[in-house]
Amino acid sequence: MWIPVVDVMVCKGCGECAQVCPDNAIAIVDKKSVIDYTRCTCCGVCDRVCPLGALEIKNPQMPSVLHEGVRLETLKAEVKMLKRKLREMKREVRI
């Protein structure tokens, strides 16, 4: 899945991406664009209007356990690992 990611080192909080977002998924917080991924439909409009190129559509790496499938006998351990990987991915997206 492709998602928009804000480079906070480049973003100046001009708000152009927030204005054009059809899902109202972008807000300006502390002079930076912040994306609400629960609302974002990953349409890609925001990265096309950013005058600084601070928004980029990326395809985050999914944990390998998702590709291998889940085995019932180890479900609890795999769910724990997936949660840890999800936290890591969320941190990666914020950077």
FENQUIPE-V350999 format. One line per field, one symbol per residue. ss: DSSP state (H for helix, E for strand, - for the rest). phi: phi as a letter, one per 30 degrees, with the letter a starting at -180 (. if undefined). A space follows every 50 residues. Layout:
BEGIN
ss: ???
phi: ???
END
This chain:
BEGIN
ss: -EEEEE---------HHHHH-----EEEE--EEEE---------HHHHH- ----EEEEE----HHHHH---HHHHHHHHHHHHHHHHHHHHHHH-
phi: .cbdbcdddcdcididdddcddchccbcbhibdbccddcdchdiddddcd dcidcbdbcdddedddddjccedbedddddddddddddddddddd
END
